[in-house]
Amino acid sequence: FLDEIGDMPPYLQAKILRALQEREIEPIGSESKVKIDIRLISATNKPIDLLIKEGKFREDLYYRINVIEIKLPPLRDRRDDIPLLVSYFLQKYNEINKRHVKNISEEALLILTNYNWPGNVRELENIIERAILLCNGDTIDVKDLPPYLQPKEEIPELYISKWIEKVINNPSLEGKTYDFIIDNIEKELISKTLLKFNRNQLQTSDFLGINRNTLRSKIEKYGL
């Protein structure tokens, strides 16, 4: 398995190509070649097509290794996987760290589901391990998440009347207060309802009493 093959230097690309073509290698310190019978798997997050055009990746090596291509979308494009991954990482890092954190709160899972995940699955894995180490009980809560995932003051969670009062007294929102409040509440309502029904849009639209096309447009509007 060759990870991050898009970062492989040209001289090493040539060696890999030769080994694959001739199905033999010459071990370091040896004067004789050894036949190999291998199955090669490689991975990269780099745009190989662009690297080929820039002369940074050998086109002949690309066609040699690209027999079966599997494209894995980034985590932000497969949010349905997040609860499953969280469950897996809970089990994994409980065993490694000898902890007994069994669950994650609905609020914390909602934050993870709505996050954009620039670091993909590895970032999620690190966050869950960190939360397990910091958690004082058996359930990961919002306070156990990294600071950059903590909800901001302007996002309505609890004490909604106080939040509305704060918004209407904010002079910078004059003329757009209604849209600001309605959009935030609507986003929160749809997010929590999607979570309740495991992102099943039919059940969510029926529960909220809105048209499925309307729900779909709201999901796109709010990036859910």
NORTA-V145590 format. One record per helix or strand. SS is the DSSP state (2 for helix, 1 for strand). FROM is the first residue (numbers start at 0). LEN is the number of residues. If there is no record, write none. Layout:
ss:SS from:FROM len:LEN
ss:SS from:FROM len:LEN
//
This chain:
ss:1 from:1 len:1
ss:2 from:4 len:3
ss:2 from:9 len:13
ss:1 from:23 len:2
ss:1 from:33 len:2
ss:1 from:41 len:1
ss:2 from:47 len:6
ss:2 from:58 len:7
ss:2 from:74 len:3
ss:2 from:78 len:19
ss:1 from:102 len:2
ss:2 from:105 len:9
ss:2 from:119 len:15
ss:1 from:138 len:2
ss:2 from:141 len:3
ss:2 from:146 len:3
ss:2 from:159 len:9
ss:2 from:170 len:3
ss:2 from:176 len:20
ss:2 from:200 len:8
ss:2 from:211 len:10
//
